Amino acid sequence: RVAGLVGGIIGVSFGCTLGLVNLFFVDEQKANMLKLQALEDGQEFEFEVEIDNTINPGLTTVLVRGPDIDGVLASITATLASHGCSIVKLDAGLRGGDGV
């Protein structure tokens, strides 16, 4: 019983140590710089946002036009939810190479 407990403690300690050691080798500034370079390489991020309270009675319509970029829809919905907004209806698609 004691051997099992000691073995479990050693196993968990070794596993956690092994999982965390790689964090010492991560260069945060280089990772951020690579992300910024990826965003700047020939991509223009021009978004157009229209907000209208007259299209649907009792609802606010938010229309976002911009380039098709991974994660934009998730970011928008997460931001709206964090501010207490509920999404009643969502339409997403591509028009002329840009997301709508």
C-alpha positions, -999 to +999 in steps of 0.1 A: +000+000+000+028+024+009+047+015-023+016+022-044+012+056-027+049+065-031+048+053-067+018+074-074+034+105-059+066+100-079+046+093-111+025+124-108+055+146-099+075+133-128+046+137-152+039+173-141+076+182-143+080+167-177+049+186-189+061+219-176+098+218-186+089+228-222+075+261-209+111+272-200+120+270-237+091+290-252+102+324-265+071+346-260+084+376-278+094+356-308+059+339-308+042+373-307+064+387-334+057+358-357+019+363-351+022+400-360+043+392-391+017+367-402-010+394-399+011+420-418+022+399-447+000+413-475-033+412-455-054+442-450-078+440-421-105+465-430-138+458-412-170+476-417-196+474-389-232+485-392-255+486-362-293+490-368-323+490-344-349+494-371-346+463-392-361+439-366-384+453-339-370+447-304-336+435-317-304+451-326-289+440-360-251+440-362-236+436-397-199+430-400-181+430-434-144+422-437-119+397-449-123+359-442-101+353-412-102+323-389-116+331-355-134+364-363-169+351-358-158+333-326-143+366-313-173+386-321-198+362-305-176+358-274-173+396-270-211+400-273-217+372-248-192+387-223-212+419-224-245+401-217-259+401-252-278+372-266-276+361-302-310+354-315-301+348-352-268+345-370-262+345-407-226+341-420-213+338-455-188+349-481-194+376-507-168+386-533-140+371-512-149+390-481-169+376-452-203+391-444 
